Amino acid sequence: MGVIVLVVGFVAARRELQAAVGLDKLVAVGRVLYAAPLAAFGVEHLALGRVILGAVPVWMPVRLFWVYFVGVALIAAALSLVLGIRVRLTATLLAIMFFLFVVMIHVPNAVAQGHDRIIWNVALRDLSFGAGALALAGSLWIGARDRGGSAAVWIGRVVVAVVLMVYGVELIRYPQFAPGVPLAKLTPAWVPGPHVWALLTGLVCLGGGVAILIRRYCRDGAAAVGLVMTLLTLFLYLPILLMASGVPAVLEGANYVWDTLLFAGTVLLVAEGAPKREQ
């Protein structure tokens, strides 16, 4: 499903791709890179509902219903983004959904296990997913020209920038872990100079975060980080998935592929809402 949405999205965005130059070509497909993982995770919710059920707060009624509801919503959102149907509404609802995930699931987990940096990184990851959607929604409300749109774009930009800078520090402090979103996976032994790639990715995240905070360089900084995350998806996590054997390893590999691509799409949504710098 994720691959189908990628193909449909690239076909739908072909005119924007042809008109864009340089890194703006990547920005032109930012929504596609954001949408495809949503579709993949949506199907995962439908196929593995009883496994994902464990993440739903125990106090919620009909917990399994919400797993399936979110799965259908993610697939619908993915199709909306790539087909250009009700994009503003979709982006707004996605931002609300991810922020609810952070408040209802990740923050309680982080508070209960405050010593575990991975749990905090997961919370920041979903927070950034919501912030990217918020930036997109704000840019579409009124082209980010009045107070409401400008505020949403600004909040989304600041949140993504702060998350990038935190991730940059994490990657530099713990270079043995795979670069990208700093989670628990170690860099495979077949990757040459793993610490170097982690350091470089960390520096890109730090620099990109600072650039995003500066209005003049926001688009360039976000596009650069989006490019790095896309390359990591293609040349690190996709090979990990293709070399995986056994259902658990394949599922883990697929999750890392779509997770990293979704983070790339998130940063590119911030780039889309930023003004182009005169060349």
Secondary structure, DSSP 8 states (H G I E B T S, - for coil): -HHHHHHHHHHHTHHHHHH--TTHHHHHTHHHHHHHHHHHHHHHHHHSHHHHGGGS-TTSSSHHHHHHHHHHHHHHHHHHHHHTSSHHHHHHHHHHHHHHHIIIIIHHHHHHTTT-HHHHHHHHHHHHHHHHHHHHHHHHHSTT-SHHHHHHHHHHHHHHHHHHHHHHHHHHH-TTB-SSS--S-B--TTSSSHHHHHHHHHHHHHHHHHHHHSGGGHHHHHHHHHHHHHHHIIIIIHHHHHT--SHHHHHHHHHHHHHHHHHHHHHHHHHHHS-----
